[in-house]
């Protein structure tokens, strides 16, 4: 409520949600039980209130906006509470609703992230890790957009974790395969599941920084020109010690350099599978094994 007061908005836009949330929490405390279904409904309140506040503030600034709850917009999911998956019926439903509303009364759509409606239970579901990005890419595929932008707190996908190496720089281009493998090996910016609709729709995804909007970010596409690719990114597992390195034309030097200066890294993967010079290098107690 303090935020609403600071923005000069009417508290009635969230008062009903706060009352219902209080009753829900009292019920959970009384029953001493929190099911996955109830947990999903519980966490949905934050998104429902924050999007209403944001939409109201945009309208106050003279930017016409319209708030949508994803579970009412057409996001139809499996009934796997806390980790639901988007169903194909979502795409035409979302496209029909957003197109229709835009034609009737154009306004900026403000949509709740990571929420949906179970196709059997009709209950609120959440999409799990990367759910907000998945919401964005689902809308992008439904509308057939030219580009989907995902705004984070870094200048794109970086060459290394900036908490480990302060001079990490953004990687300008990646393929969906490369982004997925980076995520698998520990990169936190994107989750592979969230990129699936964009990949299926052939829509580029640009990762941008909310705190540095002029930075070009990282563009993720289905394919890219591999002829001039060089050393790109490194992700490290410390337990077990594993270093995943993307490169081409590095050869033996890079492997020997890691072996000499990073003995704690027991094995690592190097290379692009689609590049003719790519190879996998495993470090073991017996030396280097090139595959």
C-alpha positions as CSV (number, residue, x, y, z in Angstrom):
1,X,0.0,0.0,0.0
2,X,2.9,2.3,0.6
3,X,4.0,1.9,-3.0
4,X,0.5,2.7,-4.2
5,X,0.5,5.9,-2.0
6,X,3.9,7.0,-3.4
7,X,2.6,6.6,-6.9
8,X,-0.5,8.5,-6.2
9,X,-2.9,5.6,-7.1
10,X,-6.2,4.4,-5.6
11,X,-5.7,1.6,-3.1
12,X,-8.9,0.0,-4.3
13,X,-7.1,-1.6,-7.2
14,X,-5.5,-4.1,-4.8
15,X,-7.6,-4.0,-1.6
16,X,-9.8,-6.9,-2.8
17,X,-6.8,-9.0,-3.4
18,X,-5.3,-8.2,0.0
19,X,-8.5,-9.2,1.7
20,X,-8.7,-12.5,-0.1
21,X,-5.0,-13.1,0.5
22,X,-5.6,-12.6,4.2
23,X,-8.4,-15.1,4.3
24,X,-6.4,-17.6,2.3
25,X,-3.5,-17.4,4.7
26,X,-5.8,-17.8,7.7
27,X,-7.2,-21.0,6.0
28,X,-3.7,-22.4,5.5
29,X,-2.8,-21.6,9.1
30,X,-6.0,-23.3,10.4
31,X,-5.6,-26.4,8.3
32,X,-1.8,-26.6,8.7
33,X,-1.6,-27.8,5.2
34,X,-0.3,-26.1,2.0
35,X,-1.0,-28.2,-1.2
36,X,0.7,-27.5,-4.5
37,X,-2.5,-26.2,-5.9
38,X,-3.0,-23.8,-3.0
39,X,0.7,-22.7,-3.3
40,X,0.2,-21.8,-7.0
41,X,-2.9,-19.8,-6.1
42,X,-1.1,-18.1,-3.3
43,X,1.9,-16.9,-5.3
44,X,-0.4,-15.6,-8.1
45,X,-1.5,-12.7,-5.9
46,X,1.8,-10.8,-6.3
47,X,1.7,-10.9,-10.1
48,X,-2.0,-10.0,-10.1
49,X,-1.5,-7.0,-7.9
50,X,1.8,-5.7,-9.4
51,X,0.5,-5.8,-13.0
52,X,-2.6,-3.8,-11.9
53,X,-0.4,-1.2,-10.1
54,X,1.8,-0.9,-13.2
55,X,-1.1,-0.7,-15.6
56,X,-2.8,2.0,-13.4
57,X,0.4,4.0,-13.2
58,X,0.9,3.9,-17.0
59,X,-2.6,5.2,-17.5
60,X,-1.9,7.9,-15.0
61,X,1.1,9.0,-17.1
62,X,-1.2,9.1,-20.1
63,X,0.0,5.8,-21.7
64,X,-3.1,3.8,-22.2
65,X,-2.6,0.3,-20.8
66,X,-4.8,-2.7,-20.1
67,X,-4.1,-5.4,-17.5
68,X,-4.5,-9.1,-18.2
69,X,-4.4,-12.1,-15.9
70,X,-2.7,-14.8,-18.0
71,X,-5.1,-17.5,-16.8
72,X,-8.0,-15.4,-18.2
73,X,-6.1,-14.3,-21.3
74,X,-6.0,-17.8,-22.7
75,X,-2.9,-19.5,-21.1
76,X,-4.0,-23.1,-20.9
77,X,-1.6,-25.5,-19.1
78,X,-1.3,-29.0,-17.8
79,X,-2.4,-29.5,-14.2
80,X,1.2,-30.0,-12.9
81,X,1.0,-27.4,-10.1
82,X,4.2,-25.4,-9.5
83,X,5.7,-26.7,-12.8
84,X,2.9,-26.6,-15.5
85,X,3.5,-26.7,-19.2
86,X,1.9,-24.5,-21.9
87,X,-0.6,-26.4,-24.1
88,X,-1.0,-25.7,-27.9
89,X,-4.5,-24.4,-27.4
90,X,-2.9,-21.3,-25.7
91,X,-1.5,-19.8,-28.9
92,X,-4.8,-19.3,-30.8
93,X,-6.6,-18.2,-27.7
94,X,-4.1,-15.6,-26.7
95,X,-3.8,-14.3,-30.3
96,X,-7.6,-14.0,-30.6
97,X,-8.0,-12.1,-27.4
98,X,-5.1,-9.7,-27.8
99,X,-5.9,-9.0,-31.5
100,X,-9.5,-8.4,-30.8
101,X,-8.9,-6.1,-27.9
102,X,-6.3,-4.1,-29.9
103,X,-8.7,-3.6,-32.8
104,X,-11.6,-2.6,-30.5
105,X,-9.6,-0.3,-28.2
106,X,-5.8,-0.1,-28.6
107,X,-3.9,-0.2,-25.3
108,X,-0.5,-1.5,-24.0
109,X,-1.2,-5.1,-22.7
110,X,0.3,-5.7,-19.2
111,X,0.2,-9.5,-18.6
112,X,0.9,-11.4,-15.5
113,X,4.0,-13.6,-15.8
114,X,4.4,-17.4,-15.1
115,X,0.7,-18.0,-14.5
116,X,-1.8,-20.2,-16.4
117,X,-5.0,-22.1,-16.0
118,X,-5.1,-25.9,-15.7
119,X,-7.0,-27.4,-18.6
120,X,-8.8,-30.0,-16.4
121,X,-8.9,-28.3,-13.0
122,X,-9.4,-24.7,-14.3
123,X,-7.3,-23.7,-11.3
124,X,-4.4,-21.2,-11.3
125,X,-1.1,-22.9,-12.2
126,X,2.5,-21.6,-12.3
127,X,5.0,-22.4,-15.0
128,X,8.1,-23.1,-12.9
129,X,11.6,-21.8,-13.5
130,X,11.8,-19.3,-16.3
131,X,8.0,-18.9,-16.3
132,X,7.9,-15.1,-16.8
133,X,10.2,-15.5,-19.9
134,X,8.0,-18.3,-21.1
135,X,5.0,-16.1,-20.8
136,X,6.7,-13.5,-23.0
137,X,7.9,-16.0,-25.7
138,X,4.4,-17.6,-25.7
139,X,2.8,-14.3,-26.5
140,X,5.5,-13.6,-29.1
141,X,4.8,-16.8,-30.9
142,X,1.0,-16.4,-30.6
143,X,1.2,-12.9,-32.2
144,X,3.9,-13.8,-34.7
145,X,6.2,-11.0,-33.6
146,X,9.4,-10.1,-35.4
147,X,11.4,-10.1,-32.2
148,X,10.9,-10.9,-28.5
149,X,12.8,-8.9,-25.9
150,X,13.6,-10.3,-22.5
151,X,14.7,-7.6,-20.0
152,X,17.2,-8.6,-17.3
153,X,19.7,-6.9,-14.9
154,X,22.7,-7.6,-17.1
155,X,23.8,-6.5,-20.6
156,X,22.8,-9.8,-22.2
157,X,24.4,-13.3,-22.0
158,X,27.9,-12.6,-20.6
159,X,31.2,-14.4,-21.3
160,X,31.4,-15.4,-17.7
161,X,29.6,-14.9,-14.4
162,X,30.3,-11.3,-13.4
163,X,30.4,-12.3,-9.8
164,X,33.5,-14.4,-10.6
165,X,35.1,-12.2,-13.3
166,X,34.3,-8.5,-13.2
167,X,35.4,-7.9,-16.8
168,X,32.8,-10.3,-18.3
169,X,31.4,-8.8,-21.5
170,X,28.1,-9.6,-23.5
171,X,28.1,-12.2,-26.2
172,X,26.4,-10.4,-29.2
173,X,24.9,-13.5,-30.9
174,X,24.0,-17.1,-29.8
175,X,21.9,-19.9,-31.2
176,X,19.1,-21.4,-29.2
177,X,21.2,-24.6,-28.9
178,X,24.1,-22.6,-27.5
179,X,21.9,-20.7,-25.1
180,X,20.3,-24.0,-23.9
181,X,23.7,-25.6,-23.3
182,X,25.0,-22.6,-21.4
183,X,21.9,-22.8,-19.2
184,X,22.4,-26.5,-18.7
185,X,26.0,-25.8,-17.5
186,X,25.0,-23.2,-15.0
187,X,24.3,-19.9,-16.8
188,X,21.4,-18.2,-15.0
189,X,20.1,-15.6,-17.5
190,X,17.8,-17.9,-19.5
191,X,16.1,-21.2,-19.0
192,X,15.9,-23.5,-22.1
193,X,12.2,-24.2,-21.6
194,X,11.4,-20.5,-21.7
195,X,12.9,-20.2,-25.2
196,X,10.9,-23.1,-26.7
197,X,8.0,-21.0,-28.2
198,X,10.4,-18.6,-29.8
199,X,12.5,-21.4,-31.3
200,X,9.4,-23.2,-32.6
201,X,8.2,-19.9,-34.2
202,X,11.6,-18.9,-35.6
203,X,11.5,-15.6,-33.7
204,X,14.7,-14.0,-32.5
205,X,15.0,-13.3,-28.7
206,X,17.0,-10.3,-27.6
207,X,18.2,-10.2,-24.0
208,X,18.4,-6.6,-22.8
209,X,19.3,-4.8,-19.5
210,X,16.6,-2.9,-17.7
211,X,19.3,-0.7,-16.1
212,X,21.2,0.0,-19.3
213,X,18.6,0.2,-22.1
214,X,21.0,1.5,-24.7
215,X,23.1,-1.7,-24.5
216,X,22.5,-3.9,-27.7
217,X,22.2,-7.0,-25.6
218,X,22.4,-10.6,-26.9
219,X,20.4,-11.8,-29.9
220,X,19.5,-15.5,-29.8
221,X,18.4,-17.1,-33.1
222,X,18.0,-20.5,-34.6
223,X,21.2,-20.4,-36.7
224,X,24.1,-18.0,-37.2
225,X,27.2,-17.6,-39.2
226,X,29.9,-19.9,-37.6
227,X,32.8,-19.0,-40.0
228,X,34.2,-16.2,-37.7
229,X,33.3,-17.7,-34.4
230,X,36.0,-17.6,-31.7
231,X,36.2,-18.2,-28.0
232,X,32.8,-17.1,-26.6
233,X,31.8,-18.1,-23.1
234,X,32.8,-20.1,-20.1
235,X,30.7,-21.7,-17.4
236,X,32.2,-23.5,-14.5
237,X,30.9,-26.2,-12.1
238,X,33.0,-26.2,-9.0
239,X,31.5,-29.5,-7.6
240,X,32.2,-31.5,-9.6
241,X,34.9,-29.2,-11.1
242,X,33.7,-28.8,-14.7
243,X,34.3,-26.1,-17.2
244,X,32.2,-25.8,-20.3
245,X,33.9,-23.7,-22.9
246,X,32.6,-22.6,-26.3
247,X,35.1,-21.9,-29.0
248,X,36.5,-22.8,-32.4
249,X,40.1,-22.7,-33.7
250,X,41.5,-22.8,-30.2
251,X,43.0,-26.3,-30.4
252,X,45.5,-27.7,-28.0
253,X,46.7,-24.4,-26.5
254,X,43.5,-23.7,-24.6
255,X,43.3,-27.2,-23.2
256,X,46.9,-27.0,-22.0
257,X,46.4,-23.6,-20.6
258,X,43.5,-24.8,-18.4
259,X,45.5,-27.9,-17.4
260,X,48.4,-25.7,-16.3
261,X,46.7,-22.8,-14.6
262,X,43.4,-24.3,-13.4
263,X,44.2,-27.8,-11.9
264,X,41.0,-27.7,-9.9
265,X,39.0,-28.2,-13.2
266,X,39.0,-31.9,-13.7
267,X,37.2,-32.0,-17.1
268,X,35.5,-29.6,-19.5
269,X,33.8,-29.4,-22.8
270,X,35.0,-27.2,-25.6
271,X,33.7,-26.4,-29.0
272,X,30.6,-26.1,-31.2
273,X,29.1,-29.3,-32.4
274,X,28.1,-27.8,-35.7
275,X,31.5,-26.4,-36.5
276,X,34.0,-28.6,-38.4
277,X,36.9,-27.6,-36.0
278,X,34.9,-28.3,-32.8
279,X,35.9,-31.0,-30.5
280,X,35.3,-32.2,-27.0
281,X,38.2,-32.3,-24.6
282,X,38.1,-34.3,-21.4
283,X,40.8,-33.8,-18.7
284,X,41.6,-36.8,-16.6
285,X,44.4,-38.0,-14.4
286,X,45.8,-39.7,-17.5
287,X,46.0,-36.5,-19.5
288,X,43.9,-35.0,-22.3
289,X,41.4,-37.0,-24.3
290,X,40.2,-35.4,-27.5
291,X,37.0,-36.6,-29.1
